[in-house]
């Protein structure tokens, strides 16, 4: 049993295909063949719109879905983090579970077939174990107090082992340059080797100010919590340059946000690590800091770009299609082919899932989305 599908345009993950191309797909979504209409025979279903592979969301926090609408916009990152800490302690676990389930369903309906998901707890395991979405879970840890680094490292390791018990793809990762002590980085280092690692990068300019000379809004935030900071990174350089040496033994590195990353940082990082993916979450950047990264300078450097949604704590929806539309608004010269490549094959490669997802190729089961001007429809 199979379907024959054509559309106004077909994007295969790399490029737009020739007109009159027909995709032959099995009932379970496996691509059987790609042929010209004259060779397809009868019963071709023609769709009005752009047919694409399923979308890849390279950065999300489904655990935070219960925070939808609870944190005001444009607070800046330190205040945003403060809200999350307070609201987590006020929320019952059953609500967190229900909101994770709803987020998972919504992402699938929005044409997302794979997610790189940040996890601080084991709350999402049961949902991921039965989900239609392919997940890669980044078990995140943070602690800037050296005396408790080992405790929090062991907690993260226990969460990782819980995910692995369910045979869910996962790895240990640091939260951000400003939130991981050198002692904790050293504990994490063996778990980065030949692995997939993700880290929040330069989401706010105060990250750079903090690592440069312990100044700025993040420094003030930590001061307000009466945290001793003399042992933390103070390198006289950007936050990205300050931590790359800890991350260089990873097989793949996903840098997330990059809102305040300079051209010099991009060039330095590209020379330092052989396989970096730069992940952009523009709607979340607007929600928290009310700004967007300079995407053009990344495109000009021909780096590997992927897209994410971040969480419902910092976004109005979990939709890669909406991320594409926002990028088109702020960067109208970016071609649709580029954006769709960011959202499909690049994302699949970043999450090491390109053997099955990300492109319309014979033998793959990438999912199929149909895009029109304002809507997205999941076909397969």
N, C-alpha and C positions, 0 to 999 in steps of 0.2 A: 504494500500500500504506500503510495507516494503522491506528492503534489508537484505540480509544475507552476512556478510563480515567475511573473515578470512585473516590471514597474516602469514608471516614467523615467526614472534613473535608478541605477544600481551601483552602490559603492561597496567594493569588496573588502575594505579594510586598508587598502593601499591606494586605490584609484577608482574613478568612475569607469564602469565597463562600457563597451560598445552598445549602442541602441539595439533593441530587439534581442537582448540576452535573456535567457530563461534559466532559472535555478530549479533543478529537480531535487526535491528533498523528501526524505522518508518520514514516516509517521512520528518517529521519535526525534526528528530534527537533524538527522545526519545528512550532509550534502552528498548526494549520489552523483550528480553531474552538473556541468555548466555548459549550455549549448546555445546555438543561435535558434531563433524562433522557427526558422524553416526546417530545422531538424528535430523540433520538439514534439511534433504531432499535435493531436487535438487536446482539448480540455486544459488549455493554459489559462490560469487565473491572472488577470491583469489588474494591478493595483495602481491607483493614482497617487504618486508621491515618490519619495526616495527610500529604497530598500537598503538597509544597512545590517551588518552583524550586530548582535547584542552588545550593549554598552558595558564598559568596565569602569567601575567606581574604585579608584585606587586609594581613596582615603575617606573613611567614615568612622563614626563612633556610635554604633547602634545601641550601646549601653546607655547613652545619654538621650535617647529618644523621649524619655519621660519629661525632659526639660523643654519640650516644644512650647514656645510662647511665654516661658517663665522668666527669661533673662532679657532685659531691655537692650535695644540696639545701641551701637556707637559708644559703648562704655570704655573701650580700650581693653587690651588684653589683661592687665593685672586685675581690674575690677571684674572682668568676665570670669577669670579663674576663681575669684573670691565667691562669686555667686554659685558656681558649680559646687564648691566645697560645702557651702551652707545647705544648699538644696538637696544634696545627696543624703545628708544625715536626716533630713525631714521626710524622706520618701520610703514607702513600704515596698518590700521586694516584689510582691504580687503585681504592683503597678509597673515596676521596671520591666518585669517579664512580659506583661501584656503589651507594653509600648514597643518592646523589641520585636515581638511577633508582628505587630501592625507595620512597623518600619520595614521588616523583611518582605512582607506581602506587597507593600506599596512600591518598594524598589523593583521587585520582579514585574509588577504591572507597568512600571515606568521603563521597561525594556532593559534593566540592568541584570546581567547574567553572572557577574563576578564582582566581589568586593574585597578590598584590602581594609580590614577592620581593626581599629585600635581597641584593645581590651585591658582593663585594669582588674576585672573580676572574672569569674567563671559564669556570669549570669546568662550569657548568650549561647552556651554550649548546646542545650537541648534543642533550641530553635535551629541552630546551624546544622545539627546532625540530621535533620529531616527537611532542610530547606531545598528549594529548587535552584537556589543561588549557590555558586561556587565561592567559598570564603577562603581567604588567607588571613589568619588572625595574628596580629602583632601584639604580643603580650608586653605591655608597656610598664616600665618602672621609673620612678623618680624619687629622689631624696637628696637634699643638699646638706644634710647633717651627717658628718662622717661616723658619728657614734651609733647611728641607726641604719646605716647603709646595708649592712649584712642582713639585718632583719627584713628590710623591704625587698632585698634581692631574693631571699629565700621565699617570701610570699609570692613574688612573681614567678619563681621557679615552680612552686606548687601549682599555680594557675596553668603554666605551660604544660606540666605533666598531666593535668586534668584534660586539657584539650587533646593531648597526644593519646590519652586513653581512648578517646572517641575517634582516633585516627583523623583528626582535623588538622589541616596544614597550619603550622604556627611557628613562631620564633620569638625569642626575647629581644626587646628593643628599648632604647632610651627614649624618654619623652622629648627633651629639648636641651640645647646646649646650656641654658641657664638653670635647669632644674635637676641636673645630675652631677653629683660631686665627683671629683677625680677618683675617689675611693670606689664609688659605685661603678664608674666606667671600667675600672680595672677588673671588678668582679664579672662584668658583662662581657668583657673582651673575648674570652674563649668561645662564647655563644654566637659571636658575630662571624667567626671564621667560616668562609665558604657558604654563607647563609644569606637570606633575604632580610635586609634591615631597613627600617623606616624611621625617620626622625623629623619632628617639627623644626622648621628652619626659618629664622628671620621673619617671623610673623608680625613682629613689632620692631621698630627701630631701637627700642630700649634694650633688646637683646644685644645688639652691637655695642650700645653704650655700657651695658653691664660687663661684658667680657673685656671691653677696651680698658675701662678704668673704674669699674664699680660705681657707675653713676646712672641717672635716668629713673624712669618710672618703676621698673622692676626692682631696682635697688631700694627705692623708697618703699615698695610693697613688702619686700623681705624685712626691711628695717621695722616696719609697723608690726611685724610678727615677732620681733625681737630675736631674729635669727643671726647667729654669728656667721660672717661671710669671708673672713680672712683666708680660709683654705680654698675658696672657690676660684675658678679660672679668672685670671686677670692678666691678659696676654698682650695688651696694647694693639690688638687687631680685632677683626670682625669675629662674630660668634661662629660663623661657618669655618673659617680658618682655624679657630681655636680647638675644634673638635674633630676635624677630618682625620687626624692621625689615629684616633681611637677607632675609626670606622673603616679604615682602608683595607682590612682583611675580609670584608664582606664580599660575597659574590655579586650581589646587586644592592644598590643603595637608592632608596626613594627619599628625596628631600621634599618636604611638604610645606606649602605656602609660598615661601620665597618672595614675600611682599617687599622686603627691604634688602634684597640681594643686589649688590653692585656688579657691574660688568667685570671688574677685577676679580670679584669672588667667583663668578661663573667660570672665567678662564682658569683660575687657580684650581677650582674643584675638578674641572674637566681634565686637567693635567694630572691631578692627584689620584683620581679613581677612574678605573677603566670602564665602569658600567653604572652610570648615574642616570636616574630618571627624575625629572623635575615635575612635581605634582602641583597643580593649581586648583584652588577652591575659591573662585572669585566672589561668589555670593556670600560665603562666610567672611571673607576679607572685608566686604562692604558692611556686613552685619556688625562685626566687632570693631574694626578700626576705621571704617568708612573710607577705605582706599583700595586700590587694586595694584597688583604687581605690574612692572613694566614688561609685559609679555613679549613685546617686539624685540627687546634686546636678547631674549632667550632664543627666539626664532632666528634672529640674525646670526647667532652662534651655532645654529644647526644642532642643538642639543635634543635629547630624547624627552619629549613633553607628554605628560599624562594628566588626566582630570580626576577630581574628587568632589564630593559634596560637603565634606565635614559632617557635623551632626545636626540634629534638629534643635540643639541648644543654640546653634549659630546660623541656622538656615531656615527658610520658610518651607522648604521641601527637599526631598532626597531624589533629585532628578538630574542626570547628566545632560539631558536635553536642555533643561533650564540653564545649566552652566554654559553650554554652547551658545545659547541665545544672549546671555549676559556678556560673554566675551565678544560676540559680534557687535554688541552695542558700544563697547568701550574700545574695541580694536577692529573697526570695520574693514581694514585692509587684509585681515587674516582670511584666507580662503576657506570655503566650506570643506574642501577636500582635506586641508590641514587639520581642521577641527575634528572631523570625523575620524581621521587617523589617530589623533590624540586619544579619542574616546573608545577606540576599538583595538586595533592590533598593537599599538604602543602600550596600552594598559594591560593587555594579555601578556606581552613580553615582560613588563615590569613585575607582574605577579607570577611569572613563570608558568603560565597556563596557555601559551600560544600553540601547544600541540592540539588543543581542542577548541579554543575560543579565539575571538578577535578578528577573524577573516573568513570570507566565504570561499572555502577551498574544499575540494573533494575529500571526504573522509572526516571532516570536522563537524562538530555540532555547536555552532556559534550562537544559535538563536537568530531570529530575524526581526528587525524593527521596521516599521513603515513611518516615515516622517512626512508631515505636511508643514505648512507655514507655522501653525501654532499648536499642533497636536502630535502625539506619538502613539502608535498602535503596535502592540506586540503581536506579530504574525505567528511565529513558532517559538 
